[in-house]
């Protein structure tokens, strides 16, 4: 199991993705888009490229207002966090929310994210 969990001391109510696993810089996102492969599902699009293990999450204004965008990012982030042990290290992954994610439950988003990662050969099949 990966030791990449961050027990939040600020009372955030749980475990978060460690800062080292998050894509933050615009250049990292651009490199992933330019050099990476994409896979799609009903709720999200995923881009990935070999590199340091890290994840980025995007929800544009097409998804909805800020409440809907933040919920979409939280759902995708949680799906990745809870399945880190299934994801092979050595990939930069960017997940982009689509409009259909608004009506989706967490279980549907998790299934969708895992499907795309398996399709890409980055997650195991269990």
N, CA, C and O atoms as a DFTB+ gen file, in Angstrom:
504 C
 N C O
     1  1       0.840      -1.178       0.000
     2  2       0.000       0.000       0.000
     3  2       0.891       1.249       0.000
     4  3       1.937       1.278       0.648
     5  1       0.474       2.242      -0.711
     6  2       1.261       3.469      -0.813
     7  2       1.244       4.249       0.496
     8  3       0.221       4.306       1.177
     9  1       2.371       4.845       0.844
    10  2       2.392       5.705       2.041
    11  2       2.121       7.162       1.680
    12  3       2.781       8.058       2.206
    13  1       1.166       7.413       0.796
    14  2       0.945       8.758       0.287
    15  2      -0.309       9.393       0.848
    16  3      -0.985      10.149       0.149
    17  1      -0.631       9.104       2.085
    18  2      -1.806       9.704       2.682
    19  2      -1.382      10.806       3.635
    20  3      -0.340      10.705       4.283
    21  1      -2.164      11.830       3.720
    22  2      -1.873      12.959       4.593
    23  2      -2.991      13.049       5.613
    24  3      -4.126      13.375       5.268
    25  1      -2.676      12.764       6.866
    26  2      -3.682      12.892       7.910
    27  2      -3.765      14.373       8.261
    28  3      -2.863      14.923       8.893
    29  1      -4.827      14.994       7.857
    30  2      -4.950      16.436       7.996
    31  2      -5.060      16.846       9.457
    32  3      -5.995      16.424      10.137
    33  1      -4.131      17.656       9.957
    34  2      -4.177      18.076      11.350
    35  2      -5.145      19.220      11.603
    36  3      -5.398      19.559      12.759
    37  1      -5.686      19.818      10.565
    38  2      -6.514      21.003      10.728
    39  2      -7.985      20.665      10.881
    40  3      -8.839      21.536      10.714
    41  1      -8.296      19.413      11.196
    42  2      -9.690      19.043      11.392
    43  2     -10.488      19.054      10.099
    44  3     -11.682      19.352      10.105
    45  1      -9.833      18.729       8.991
    46  2     -10.515      18.724       7.709
    47  2     -11.462      17.538       7.587
    48  3     -12.184      17.421       6.597
    49  1     -11.467      16.663       8.575
    50  2     -12.418      15.581       8.554
    51  2     -11.932      14.343       7.828
    52  3     -12.751      13.568       7.332
    53  1     -10.633      14.131       7.747
    54  2     -10.204      12.894       7.134
    55  2      -8.828      12.938       6.535
    56  3      -7.970      13.731       6.923
    57  1      -8.648      12.075       5.593
    58  2      -7.359      11.879       4.967
    59  2      -7.394      12.546       3.601
    60  3      -8.369      12.419       2.860
    61  1      -6.314      13.264       3.274
    62  2      -6.246      13.975       1.989
    63  2      -5.084      13.428       1.174
    64  3      -4.206      12.747       1.705
    65  1      -5.088      13.726      -0.098
    66  2      -3.963      13.404      -0.963
    67  2      -2.788      14.280      -0.535
    68  3      -2.949      15.489      -0.371
    69  1      -1.620      13.688      -0.356
    70  2      -0.450      14.469       0.057
    71  2      -0.120      15.533      -0.976
    72  3      -0.383      15.359      -2.166
    73  1       0.452      16.626      -0.520
    74  2       0.782      17.731      -1.411
    75  2       1.739      17.308      -2.512
    76  3       1.660      17.824      -3.627
    77  1       2.630      16.392      -2.225
    78  2       3.581      15.916      -3.216
    79  2       2.934      15.167      -4.365
    80  3       3.559      14.979      -5.409
    81  1       1.700      14.738      -4.193
    82  2       0.987      13.996      -5.232
    83  2       0.064      14.872      -6.061
    84  3      -0.662      14.368      -6.918
    85  1       0.082      16.177      -5.818
    86  2      -0.830      17.074      -6.526
    87  2      -0.094      17.865      -7.601
    88  3       0.998      18.383      -7.369
    89  1      -0.707      17.950      -8.783
    90  2      -0.197      18.833      -9.825
    91  2      -0.720      20.227      -9.534
    92  3      -1.919      20.401      -9.314
    93  1       0.140      21.206      -9.528
    94  2      -0.285      22.565      -9.238
    95  2       0.116      23.553     -10.326
    96  3      -0.634      24.483     -10.625
    97  1       1.288      23.363     -10.919
    98  2       1.821      24.351     -11.854
    99  2       1.210      24.199     -13.236
   100  3       0.984      23.087     -13.713
   101  1       0.953      25.308     -13.859
   102  2       0.360      25.341     -15.187
   103  2       1.204      24.564     -16.192
   104  3       0.663      23.869     -17.053
   105  1       2.513      24.677     -16.087
   106  2       3.409      23.984     -17.004
   107  2       3.270      22.477     -16.928
   108  3       3.367      21.790     -17.945
   109  1       3.040      21.949     -15.712
   110  2       2.858      20.510     -15.548
   111  2       1.574      20.052     -16.240
   112  3       1.542      19.002     -16.882
   113  1       0.516      20.854     -16.101
   114  2      -0.737      20.526     -16.768
   115  2      -0.550      20.575     -18.289
   116  3      -1.004      19.678     -18.999
   117  1       0.111      21.613     -18.783
   118  2       0.316      21.769     -20.222
   119  2       1.142      20.625     -20.803
   120  3       0.853      20.141     -21.898
   121  1       2.161      20.196     -20.077
   122  2       3.001      19.086     -20.527
   123  2       2.185      17.800     -20.611
   124  3       2.339      17.012     -21.544
   125  1       1.319      17.600     -19.628
   126  2       0.481      16.408     -19.630
   127  2      -0.487      16.429     -20.804
   128  3      -0.712      15.399     -21.441
   129  1      -1.066      17.601     -21.098
   130  2      -1.987      17.705     -22.234
   131  2      -1.260      17.500     -23.559
   132  3      -1.766      16.814     -24.448
   133  1      -0.078      18.091     -23.690
   134  2       0.650      18.049     -24.954
   135  2       1.219      16.665     -25.246
   136  3       1.123      16.182     -26.374
   137  1       1.804      16.031     -24.249
   138  2       2.505      14.771     -24.476
   139  2       1.704      13.546     -24.051
   140  3       2.082      12.416     -24.360
   141  1       0.604      13.767     -23.346
   142  2      -0.121      12.642     -22.776
   143  2      -1.169      12.042     -23.680
   144  3      -1.544      12.614     -24.704
   145  1      -1.631      10.882     -23.278
   146  2      -2.733      10.200     -23.957
   147  2      -4.011      10.505     -23.199
   148  3      -3.977      10.755     -21.994
   149  1      -5.144      10.485     -23.901
   150  2      -6.408      10.775     -23.236
   151  2      -7.354       9.591     -23.333
   152  3      -7.329       8.822     -24.295
   153  1      -8.181       9.468     -22.319
   154  2      -9.213       8.446     -22.239
   155  2     -10.463       9.127     -21.707
   156  3     -10.381      10.009     -20.853
   157  1     -11.614       8.718     -22.211
   158  2     -12.837       9.415     -21.833
   159  2     -13.868       8.462     -21.242
   160  3     -13.858       7.257     -21.492
   161  1     -14.740       9.042     -20.462
   162  2     -15.919       8.354     -19.945
   163  2     -17.040       9.378     -19.897
   164  3     -16.860      10.526     -20.302
   165  1     -18.165       8.970     -19.416
   166  2     -19.327       9.851     -19.370
   167  2     -19.114      11.029     -18.408
   168  3     -19.549      12.147     -18.685
   169  1     -18.445      10.774     -17.282
   170  2     -18.288      11.816     -16.261
   171  2     -16.975      12.587     -16.323
   172  3     -16.883      13.687     -15.777
   173  1     -15.956      12.030     -16.980
   174  2     -14.647      12.691     -16.924
   175  2     -13.785      12.309     -18.121
   176  3     -14.081      11.374     -18.864
   177  1     -12.706      13.073     -18.276
   178  2     -11.657      12.788     -19.255
   179  2     -10.368      12.688     -18.456
   180  3     -10.158      13.435     -17.501
   181  1      -9.519      11.772     -18.848
   182  2      -8.253      11.614     -18.148
   183  2      -7.112      11.739     -19.152
   184  3      -7.163      11.151     -20.232
   185  1      -6.093      12.500     -18.796
   186  2      -4.854      12.616     -19.574
   187  2      -3.747      12.062     -18.700
   188  3      -3.699      12.340     -17.501
   189  1      -2.850      11.273     -19.297
   190  2      -1.732      10.798     -18.502
   191  2      -0.473      10.700     -19.332
   192  3      -0.504      10.471     -20.541
   193  1       0.635      10.881     -18.638
   194  2       1.959      10.828     -19.254
   195  2       2.914      10.273     -18.197
   196  3       2.722      10.485     -17.000
   197  1       3.942       9.561     -18.653
   198  2       4.931       9.047     -17.701
   199  2       5.677      10.213     -17.059
   200  3       5.990      11.209     -17.712
   201  1       5.949      10.066     -15.789
   202  2       6.647      11.104     -15.040
   203  2       6.505      10.839     -13.558
   204  3       6.185       9.722     -13.150
   205  1       6.738      11.851     -12.758
   206  2       6.543      11.709     -11.320
   207  2       5.078      11.409     -11.041
   208  3       4.191      11.880     -11.752
   209  1       4.836      10.631     -10.013
   210  2       3.466      10.284      -9.658
   211  2       2.773      11.498      -9.059
   212  3       3.107      11.932      -7.957
   213  1       1.809      12.042      -9.787
   214  2       1.005      13.139      -9.258
   215  2      -0.296      13.262     -10.051
   216  3      -0.416      12.773     -11.175
   217  1      -1.249      13.924      -9.434
   218  2      -2.595      14.016      -9.983
   219  2      -3.061      15.465      -9.989
   220  3      -2.788      16.221      -9.057
   221  1      -3.764      15.839     -11.047
   222  2      -4.364      17.164     -11.147
   223  2      -5.843      17.008     -11.451
   224  3      -6.247      16.057     -12.121
   225  1      -6.648      17.936     -10.963
   226  2      -8.096      17.864     -11.128
   227  2      -8.612      19.185     -11.662
   228  3      -8.282      20.249     -11.137
   229  1      -9.432      19.116     -12.716
   230  2      -9.948      20.320     -13.358
   231  2     -11.459      20.203     -13.510
   232  3     -11.980      19.156     -13.895
   233  1     -12.144      21.283     -13.204
   234  2     -13.573      21.392     -13.486
   235  2     -13.796      22.810     -14.012
   236  3     -13.701      23.779     -13.260
   237  1     -14.090      22.923     -15.296
   238  2     -14.249      24.239     -15.895
   239  2     -15.640      24.799     -15.602
   240  3     -16.480      24.125     -15.005
   241  1     -15.866      26.023     -16.024
   242  2     -17.162      26.663     -15.809
   243  2     -18.275      25.990     -16.588
   244  3     -19.452      26.211     -16.301
   245  1     -17.925      25.175     -17.564
   246  2     -18.935      24.407     -18.298
   247  2     -19.649      23.418     -17.381
   248  3     -20.799      23.053     -17.627
   249  1     -18.964      22.989     -16.325
   250  2     -19.548      22.037     -15.378
   251  2     -20.660      22.698     -14.561
   252  3     -21.657      22.054     -14.235
   253  1     -20.495      23.963     -14.234
   254  2     -21.513      24.659     -13.456
   255  2     -20.891      25.732     -12.582
   256  3     -19.760      26.164     -12.806
   257  1     -21.650      26.150     -11.585
   258  2     -21.151      27.185     -10.683
   259  2     -20.065      26.615      -9.764
   260  3     -19.723      25.437      -9.866
   261  1     -19.532      27.432      -8.886
   262  2     -18.398      27.010      -8.071
   263  2     -18.736      25.835      -7.163
   264  3     -17.879      24.987      -6.914
   265  1     -19.950      25.767      -6.669
   266  2     -20.354      24.659      -5.805
   267  2     -20.286      23.347      -6.590
   268  3     -19.767      22.352      -6.085
   269  1     -20.797      23.338      -7.802
   270  2     -20.792      22.135      -8.633
   271  2     -19.379      21.768      -9.071
   272  3     -19.031      20.588      -9.115
   273  1     -18.569      22.764      -9.394
   274  2     -17.188      22.494      -9.804
   275  2     -16.388      21.891      -8.650
   276  3     -15.645      20.927      -8.837
   277  1     -16.545      22.460      -7.473
   278  2     -15.809      21.943      -6.317
   279  2     -16.262      20.538      -5.948
   280  3     -15.440      19.706      -5.564
   281  1     -17.557      20.263      -6.058
   282  2     -18.060      18.915      -5.780
   283  2     -17.471      17.924      -6.781
   284  3     -17.073      16.820      -6.410
   285  1     -17.419      18.319      -8.041
   286  2     -16.861      17.451      -9.075
   287  2     -15.399      17.119      -8.769
   288  3     -14.990      15.962      -8.870
   289  1     -14.620      18.125      -8.398
   290  2     -13.213      17.891      -8.072
   291  2     -13.073      17.023      -6.821
   292  3     -12.196      16.161      -6.758
   293  1     -13.924      17.247      -5.835
   294  2     -13.872      16.424      -4.617
   295  2     -14.176      14.963      -4.931
   296  3     -13.515      14.065      -4.410
   297  1     -15.175      14.721      -5.783
   298  2     -15.522      13.344      -6.149
   299  2     -14.357      12.649      -6.855
   300  3     -14.021      11.511      -6.531
   301  1     -13.746      13.335      -7.817
   302  2     -12.621      12.738      -8.544
   303  2     -11.422      12.527      -7.618
   304  3     -10.764      11.489      -7.681
   305  1     -11.139      13.506      -6.764
   306  2     -10.006      13.416      -5.843
   307  2     -10.187      12.236      -4.887
   308  3      -9.240      11.499      -4.612
   309  1     -11.396      12.069      -4.392
   310  2     -11.672      10.977      -3.461
   311  2     -11.567       9.622      -4.153
   312  3     -11.070       8.664      -3.560
   313  1     -12.025       9.530      -5.393
   314  2     -11.910       8.280      -6.144
   315  2     -10.447       7.889      -6.324
   316  3     -10.098       6.714      -6.217
   317  1      -9.602       8.861      -6.593
   318  2      -8.165       8.590      -6.735
   319  2      -7.566       8.231      -5.389
   320  3      -6.826       7.252      -5.284
   321  1      -7.870       9.003      -4.361
   322  2      -7.273       8.787      -3.042
   323  2      -7.571       7.393      -2.497
   324  3      -6.682       6.722      -1.973
   325  1      -8.812       6.966      -2.621
   326  2      -9.193       5.670      -2.069
   327  2      -8.672       4.495      -2.895
   328  3      -8.686       3.358      -2.426
   329  1      -8.220       4.753      -4.099
   330  2      -7.731       3.682      -4.962
   331  2      -6.252       3.819      -5.308
   332  3      -5.791       3.229      -6.285
   333  1      -5.511       4.582      -4.529
   334  2      -4.079       4.771      -4.800
   335  2      -3.313       3.458      -4.848
   336  3      -2.377       3.309      -5.634
   337  1      -3.706       2.512      -4.014
   338  2      -2.983       1.237      -3.974
   339  2      -3.153       0.456      -5.271
   340  3      -2.341      -0.423      -5.560
   341  1      -4.181       0.748      -6.057
   342  2      -4.418       0.064      -7.332
   343  2      -3.705       0.748      -8.502
   344  3      -3.549       0.149      -9.567
   345  1      -3.275       1.992      -8.312
   346  2      -2.698       2.780      -9.402
   347  2      -1.182       2.623      -9.405
   348  3      -0.524       2.794      -8.379
   349  1      -0.640       2.296     -10.575
   350  2       0.806       2.127     -10.708
   351  2       1.503       3.474     -10.570
   352  3       1.031       4.464     -11.129
   353  1       2.611       3.535      -9.842
   354  2       3.362       4.784      -9.739
   355  2       4.083       5.101     -11.046
   356  3       4.284       4.222     -11.884
   357  1       4.471       6.364     -11.210
   358  2       5.249       6.767     -12.376
   359  2       4.447       7.430     -13.476
   360  3       4.874       7.442     -14.631
   361  1       3.287       7.984     -13.138
   362  2       2.450       8.663     -14.129
   363  2       1.934       9.983     -13.580
   364  3       1.564      10.084     -12.410
   365  1       1.915      10.995     -14.445
   366  2       1.213      12.240     -14.133
   367  2      -0.172      12.096     -14.732
   368  3      -0.317      11.801     -15.919
   369  1      -1.181      12.301     -13.918
   370  2      -2.558      12.092     -14.349
   371  2      -3.346      13.372     -14.123
   372  3      -3.291      13.957     -13.041
   373  1      -4.082      13.809     -15.145
   374  2      -4.981      14.958     -15.024
   375  2      -6.391      14.464     -15.310
   376  3      -6.648      13.865     -16.354
   377  1      -7.297      14.716     -14.382
   378  2      -8.701      14.359     -14.565
   379  2      -9.503      15.630     -14.782
   380  3      -9.392      16.589     -14.018
   381  1     -10.313      15.626     -15.835
   382  2     -11.133      16.786     -16.171
   383  2     -12.597      16.384     -16.077
   384  3     -13.031      15.428     -16.720
   385  1     -13.348      17.117     -15.276
   386  2     -14.769      16.814     -15.093
   387  2     -15.570      17.198     -16.327
   388  3     -15.262      18.181     -17.000
   389  1     -16.604      16.412     -16.616
   390  2     -17.567      16.726     -17.665
   391  2     -18.903      17.068     -17.003
   392  3     -19.088      16.825     -15.811
   393  1     -19.814      17.622     -17.764
   394  2     -21.102      18.058     -17.206
   395  2     -21.877      16.945     -16.518
   396  3     -22.554      17.195     -15.521
   397  1     -21.792      15.729     -17.026
   398  2     -22.560      14.619     -16.459
   399  2     -22.141      14.252     -15.036
   400  3     -22.857      13.524     -14.348
   401  1     -21.001      14.746     -14.597
   402  2     -20.545      14.426     -13.244
   403  2     -21.448      15.066     -12.184
   404  3     -21.481      14.612     -11.041
   405  1     -22.167      16.104     -12.558
   406  2     -23.034      16.807     -11.609
   407  2     -24.105      15.874     -11.056
   408  3     -24.407      15.912      -9.863
   409  1     -24.682      15.036     -11.917
   410  2     -25.758      14.149     -11.505
   411  2     -25.253      12.802     -10.995
   412  3     -26.051      11.979     -10.547
   413  1     -23.951      12.566     -11.055
   414  2     -23.387      11.265     -10.703
   415  2     -23.183      11.117      -9.199
   416  3     -22.919      12.090      -8.493
   417  1     -23.309       9.893      -8.731
   418  2     -22.992       9.582      -7.339
   419  2     -21.497       9.299      -7.240
   420  3     -20.811       9.169      -8.254
   421  1     -21.003       9.204      -6.015
   422  2     -19.588       8.888      -5.838
   423  2     -19.262       7.532      -6.461
   424  3     -18.229       7.389      -7.116
   425  1     -20.119       6.546      -6.270
   426  2     -19.870       5.197      -6.799
   427  2     -19.742       5.227      -8.324
   428  3     -18.899       4.526      -8.884
   429  1     -20.552       6.013      -8.985
   430  2     -20.481       6.113     -10.442
   431  2     -19.174       6.780     -10.887
   432  3     -18.547       6.358     -11.859
   433  1     -18.781       7.820     -10.164
   434  2     -17.529       8.513     -10.509
   435  2     -16.337       7.591     -10.268
   436  3     -15.425       7.533     -11.093
   437  1     -16.334       6.880      -9.160
   438  2     -15.237       5.957      -8.862
   439  2     -15.146       4.872      -9.935
   440  3     -14.054       4.552     -10.405
   441  1     -16.278       4.316     -10.318
   442  2     -16.308       3.290     -11.359
   443  2     -15.760       3.842     -12.672
   444  3     -15.002       3.165     -13.367
   445  1     -16.138       5.053     -13.002
   446  2     -15.700       5.705     -14.232
   447  2     -14.194       5.963     -14.224
   448  3     -13.509       5.688     -15.209
   449  1     -13.681       6.487     -13.117
   450  2     -12.246       6.782     -13.002
   451  2     -11.433       5.488     -13.093
   452  3     -10.432       5.430     -13.806
   453  1     -11.865       4.453     -12.371
   454  2     -11.149       3.181     -12.418
   455  2     -11.200       2.550     -13.807
   456  3     -10.221       1.955     -14.258
   457  1     -12.333       2.680     -14.479
   458  2     -12.457       2.156     -15.838
   459  2     -11.429       2.810     -16.753
   460  3     -10.744       2.122     -17.509
   461  1     -11.318       4.136     -16.688
   462  2     -10.369       4.839     -17.548
   463  2      -8.921       4.474     -17.205
   464  3      -8.098       4.295     -18.103
   465  1      -8.610       4.365     -15.919
   466  2      -7.248       4.014     -15.510
   467  2      -6.898       2.601     -15.948
   468  3      -5.767       2.348     -16.361
   469  1      -7.855       1.669     -15.865
   470  2      -7.615       0.302     -16.346
   471  2      -7.421       0.295     -17.863
   472  3      -6.545      -0.394     -18.386
   473  1      -8.244       1.064     -18.549
   474  2      -8.154       1.168     -20.009
   475  2      -6.767       1.670     -20.424
   476  3      -6.214       1.240     -21.436
   477  1      -6.226       2.577     -19.629
   478  2      -4.908       3.137     -19.894
   479  2      -3.778       2.197     -19.460
   480  3      -2.615       2.431     -19.788
   481  1      -4.122       1.136     -18.722
   482  2      -3.110       0.206     -18.247
   483  2      -2.356       0.698     -17.039
   484  3      -1.246       0.242     -16.761
   485  1      -2.956       1.630     -16.315
   486  2      -2.298       2.231     -15.159
   487  2      -2.811       1.668     -13.842
   488  3      -2.149       1.799     -12.812
   489  1      -3.988       1.040     -13.866
   490  2      -4.561       0.467     -12.640
   491  2      -4.755      -1.023     -12.843
   492  3      -4.946      -1.496     -13.963
   493  1      -4.702      -1.757     -11.733
   494  2      -4.937      -3.193     -11.834
   495  2      -6.424      -3.471     -12.012
   496  3      -7.255      -2.586     -11.805
   497  1      -6.749      -4.666     -12.385
   498  2      -8.123      -5.002     -12.747
   499  2      -9.028      -5.433     -11.623
   500  3     -10.160      -5.835     -11.889
   501  1      -8.594      -5.373     -10.386
   502  2      -9.436      -5.847      -9.268
   503  2     -10.501      -4.870      -8.909
   504  3     -11.286      -5.120      -7.994
